[in-house]
Amino acid sequence: MLVTLKEILAIAEERNIAIGAFNASGLEAIEAEIAAAEQLDLPVIIQFAQCHETLVPLSTIGPIMVDMAKKASVPICVHLDHGETLEYLEEAMKIGFTGIMYDGSVLPYEENVANSKKAVEMAKKYGASVEAELGSMGKRESGTGDGSEQDDTKIYTDPDLAAKFVEETGIDALACSFGTTHGIYLTKPKLDFDIVKMVREKTGNIPVVMHGGSGVSKEDYCKAVEAGVRKINYFTYMDKAGGNAVVKYLNELEEGAPAFFSSIFTAAREAMKEDVKAAMKVFARVED
């Protein structure tokens, strides 16, 4: 069941949960994510990040994501993650994506506002919802850095500026920087949940998005949801689970036995599904 980002975040708000948003780097990832959501009977956001264009083109994977979402038994938003240009955002919406994220976080404030406003106006033509970002998670935002906390390029979201940003742009969800980092954490993240609470308070309760969700403790996920996070981006540990399953499969082969690619991607898909299920249970506060 294909729904918009705004509609799926309304479900999260009503239930006081966060919706898992999982990147789709290939067909097996999409299958894993949707199977997990259907087995748990939970809504889900499947995403394609512009940085994954080198793995598989949006023009190839996008229509598959939309078609599979329409056929699913649970609400699914098909979302563009970290869209860097307005042209790329529109390409996704032409395919049928129901949510887009414009990432102008590394730009000057006024330029971020101007482009986010354009994204909102553009999205209205397609009936899509818009996420934007204010603040920066540091070097990992652009794929550099080591994921440590000693990163002086991090810019934590200013709640007062967030209120101004939301009013000026008309976005539907705001990605905030409150201590998370993309990629693998090499040190334990120190999250400032007061930023989330104040952003919610000052913006009139806009849904807050948590980027860099992989590797955060269960306790901190729960605190984030309580503070007002309604969308949690999660990819690295899912991807790692798939890779580890492939390594396990290859290591367990008898000497001289052939390795089949179909067995490799089947192992990866199953491992990713189980990892996604575990994450979704935490985000939605589902007890085992």
C-alpha positions as CSV (number, residue, x, y, z in Angstrom):
1,M,0.0,0.0,0.0
2,L,1.8,3.1,-1.2
3,V,1.4,6.2,1.0
4,T,3.1,9.5,1.3
5,L,5.8,10.5,3.9
6,K,3.3,12.8,5.6
7,E,0.7,10.0,5.9
8,I,3.1,7.4,7.3
9,L,4.5,9.9,9.8
10,A,0.9,10.7,10.9
11,I,0.7,7.0,11.8
12,A,3.9,7.2,13.8
13,E,2.6,10.3,15.6
14,E,-0.7,8.6,16.4
15,R,1.0,5.5,17.8
16,N,3.9,7.4,19.4
17,I,6.4,5.3,17.6
18,A,9.1,5.8,14.9
19,I,8.9,4.4,11.4
20,G,12.0,2.6,10.2
21,A,13.5,4.0,7.0
22,F,15.7,1.6,5.2
23,N,17.9,2.2,2.2
24,A,17.5,0.0,-0.8
25,S,20.9,-0.6,-2.5
26,G,19.5,-3.4,-4.6
27,L,16.5,-5.8,-5.1
28,E,17.5,-8.1,-2.2
29,A,17.4,-5.2,0.2
30,I,13.9,-4.1,-0.9
31,E,12.6,-7.7,-0.6
32,A,14.2,-7.9,2.9
33,E,12.7,-4.7,4.1
34,I,9.1,-5.3,2.8
35,A,9.1,-8.9,4.1
36,A,10.1,-7.7,7.5
37,A,7.4,-5.1,7.6
38,E,4.7,-7.5,6.4
39,Q,5.8,-10.2,8.9
40,L,5.5,-7.6,11.8
41,D,2.5,-5.9,10.3
42,L,4.2,-2.5,10.6
43,P,4.4,0.5,8.2
44,V,7.8,1.1,6.7
45,I,9.8,3.6,4.6
46,I,12.0,2.2,1.8
47,Q,14.5,4.7,0.6
48,F,17.0,5.2,-2.2
49,A,19.9,7.5,-1.6
50,Q,21.4,9.5,-4.4
51,C,24.9,8.4,-3.4
52,H,23.8,4.8,-4.3
53,E,23.4,5.8,-8.0
54,T,26.7,4.1,-8.7
55,L,25.4,0.8,-7.3
56,V,22.1,0.8,-9.3
57,P,20.5,3.8,-11.1
58,L,17.4,5.4,-9.7
59,S,15.8,4.9,-13.1
60,T,16.2,1.2,-12.7
61,I,15.5,0.6,-9.0
62,G,12.9,3.3,-8.5
63,P,10.0,1.8,-10.5
64,I,10.6,-1.5,-8.8
65,M,10.4,0.1,-5.4
66,V,7.1,1.9,-6.3
67,D,5.6,-1.3,-7.8
68,M,6.5,-3.5,-4.8
69,A,5.2,-0.8,-2.4
70,K,1.8,-0.7,-4.2
71,K,1.5,-4.5,-3.9
72,A,2.5,-4.7,-0.2
73,S,0.0,-5.4,2.6
74,V,1.3,-2.7,4.9
75,P,1.6,1.1,4.4
76,I,4.9,1.9,2.6
77,C,6.4,5.3,1.7
78,V,8.9,5.2,-1.2
79,H,11.3,8.0,-0.3
80,L,14.4,9.6,-1.8
81,D,17.1,10.0,0.8
82,H,19.7,12.8,0.6
83,G,18.7,14.3,-2.7
84,E,21.4,16.8,-3.6
85,T,19.8,18.6,-6.6
86,L,16.3,19.7,-7.4
87,E,16.5,17.9,-10.7
88,Y,17.2,14.6,-9.0
89,L,14.3,15.1,-6.7
90,E,12.0,15.6,-9.6
91,E,13.3,12.6,-11.3
92,A,12.3,10.5,-8.3
93,M,8.8,12.0,-8.1
94,K,8.2,11.4,-11.8
95,I,8.9,7.7,-11.1
96,G,6.3,7.8,-8.3
97,F,8.2,8.4,-5.1
98,T,5.9,9.7,-2.4
99,G,8.5,11.4,-0.2
100,I,11.7,13.3,-1.0
101,M,14.5,14.6,1.2
102,Y,16.3,17.7,0.0
103,D,19.7,17.8,1.7
104,G,21.0,21.4,1.8
105,S,22.6,20.9,5.2
106,V,26.1,21.8,4.1
107,L,24.8,25.0,2.3
108,P,24.5,28.5,3.9
109,Y,21.1,28.8,5.7
110,E,19.5,31.1,3.1
111,E,20.4,28.8,0.2
112,N,19.1,25.8,2.1
113,V,15.8,27.6,2.7
114,A,15.5,28.7,-0.9
115,N,16.1,25.3,-2.3
116,S,13.9,23.6,0.3
117,K,11.0,25.9,-0.6
118,K,11.5,25.0,-4.3
119,A,11.4,21.3,-3.4
120,V,8.1,21.8,-1.5
121,E,6.5,23.7,-4.4
122,M,7.7,21.0,-6.8
123,A,6.4,18.2,-4.5
124,K,2.9,19.7,-4.5
125,K,2.6,18.9,-8.2
126,Y,3.2,15.3,-7.5
127,G,1.4,14.9,-4.2
128,A,4.6,14.0,-2.4
129,S,5.9,15.1,1.0
130,V,9.2,16.8,1.8
131,E,11.9,16.2,4.4
132,A,14.8,18.7,4.8
133,E,17.8,18.9,7.1
134,L,19.1,21.7,9.3
135,G,22.4,21.2,11.1
136,S,25.1,18.7,10.1
137,M,26.3,15.4,11.4
138,G,29.9,16.3,10.4
139,K,32.4,14.8,8.0
140,R,30.4,11.6,7.6
141,E,27.6,13.6,6.0
142,S,29.7,13.7,2.9
143,G,31.2,10.2,3.3
144,T,34.4,11.3,5.0
145,G,35.7,11.0,8.5
146,D,35.8,8.1,10.9
147,G,32.5,8.3,12.8
148,S,34.2,9.4,16.0
149,E,32.7,12.1,18.3
150,Q,35.8,14.3,17.9
151,D,34.5,16.1,14.8
152,D,34.5,19.9,14.9
153,T,32.5,20.0,11.6
154,K,29.3,18.9,13.4
155,I,26.7,21.6,13.6
156,Y,23.9,20.7,16.1
157,T,20.4,21.9,15.1
158,D,19.4,25.2,16.7
159,P,15.7,24.8,17.8
160,D,15.0,28.5,17.3
161,L,16.4,28.4,13.8
162,A,14.5,25.2,13.1
163,A,11.3,27.0,13.9
164,K,12.1,29.7,11.4
165,F,13.3,27.2,8.8
166,V,10.1,25.1,9.1
167,E,7.9,28.2,8.8
168,E,9.8,29.6,5.8
169,T,9.9,26.3,3.9
170,G,6.7,24.5,4.6
171,I,8.4,21.1,4.9
172,D,6.7,18.0,6.3
173,A,9.6,16.6,8.3
174,L,12.9,17.9,9.7
175,A,16.1,15.9,9.9
176,C,17.9,17.2,13.0
177,S,21.5,16.9,14.1
178,F,21.6,15.9,17.8
179,G,24.6,13.7,18.1
180,T,24.3,10.9,15.6
181,T,26.7,10.1,12.8
182,H,26.4,8.2,9.5
183,G,28.3,4.9,9.2
184,I,29.9,2.8,11.9
185,Y,30.3,4.3,15.4
186,L,33.9,4.0,16.7
187,T,32.9,5.7,19.9
188,K,29.6,5.6,21.8
189,P,27.4,8.5,20.5
190,K,26.4,11.2,23.0
191,L,22.9,12.2,22.0
192,D,21.2,15.4,23.1
193,F,17.5,14.6,23.3
194,D,16.7,18.1,24.5
195,I,17.3,19.3,21.0
196,V,14.6,17.0,19.6
197,K,12.2,18.0,22.3
198,M,12.8,21.8,21.8
199,V,12.6,21.4,18.0
200,R,9.2,19.7,18.4
201,E,8.0,22.4,20.8
202,K,9.2,25.4,18.8
203,T,8.0,24.1,15.4
204,G,4.5,23.1,16.4
205,N,5.4,19.4,16.6
206,I,6.9,18.7,13.2
207,P,8.0,15.1,12.9
208,V,11.8,14.8,13.6
209,V,14.0,12.5,11.5
210,M,17.0,10.7,13.0
211,H,19.8,10.1,10.5
212,G,22.7,7.9,11.4
213,G,20.5,5.4,13.2
214,S,22.5,2.3,12.9
215,G,24.5,1.3,16.0
216,V,22.5,3.4,18.5
217,S,21.6,1.5,21.7
218,K,18.0,0.3,22.3
219,E,17.8,2.6,25.3
220,D,18.7,5.6,23.2
221,Y,16.3,4.7,20.4
222,C,13.5,4.6,23.0
223,K,14.6,8.0,24.4
224,A,14.7,9.4,20.8
225,V,11.1,8.2,20.2
226,E,9.9,9.6,23.5
227,A,11.5,13.0,22.6
228,G,9.6,13.1,19.3
229,V,11.6,11.3,16.6
230,R,9.2,9.8,14.1
231,K,11.5,8.5,11.4
232,I,14.7,6.6,11.9
233,N,17.1,6.1,9.0
234,Y,18.9,2.8,9.3
235,F,21.2,1.2,6.7
236,T,24.8,0.5,7.7
237,Y,24.1,-2.4,10.2
238,M,21.5,-3.9,7.8
239,D,24.1,-3.9,5.0
240,K,26.7,-5.3,7.4
241,A,24.4,-8.1,8.4
242,G,24.0,-9.1,4.7
243,G,27.7,-9.0,4.2
244,N,28.5,-11.1,7.3
245,A,25.9,-13.7,6.2
246,V,27.8,-14.0,2.9
247,V,31.1,-14.5,4.7
248,K,29.5,-17.2,6.9
249,Y,28.1,-19.0,3.9
250,L,31.5,-19.0,2.1
251,N,33.4,-20.1,5.2
252,E,31.1,-23.0,5.7
253,L,31.5,-24.4,2.2
254,E,33.3,-27.7,2.1
255,E,36.7,-27.5,0.4
256,G,36.3,-27.6,-3.3
257,A,32.5,-27.1,-3.2
258,P,31.1,-24.6,-5.7
259,A,29.8,-21.2,-4.4
260,F,26.5,-20.2,-6.1
261,F,25.6,-16.5,-6.4
262,S,21.9,-17.4,-5.9
263,S,22.8,-18.9,-2.5
264,I,24.9,-15.8,-1.7
265,F,22.2,-13.3,-2.2
266,T,19.6,-15.6,-0.5
267,A,21.8,-15.7,2.6
268,A,22.3,-11.9,2.5
269,R,18.6,-11.2,2.0
270,E,17.5,-13.4,4.9
271,A,20.1,-11.8,7.2
272,M,19.0,-8.3,6.3
273,K,15.4,-9.2,6.8
274,E,16.1,-10.4,10.4
275,D,18.2,-7.3,11.1
276,V,15.5,-5.0,9.8
277,K,12.8,-6.9,11.9
278,A,14.9,-6.4,15.1
279,A,15.3,-2.7,14.4
280,M,11.6,-2.2,13.5
281,K,10.6,-3.9,16.8
282,V,12.7,-1.4,18.8
283,F,11.5,1.7,16.8
284,A,7.8,0.6,17.2
285,R,8.2,-0.6,20.8
286,V,7.2,-4.2,20.0
287,E,8.1,-6.7,22.7
288,D,9.3,-10.1,21.8
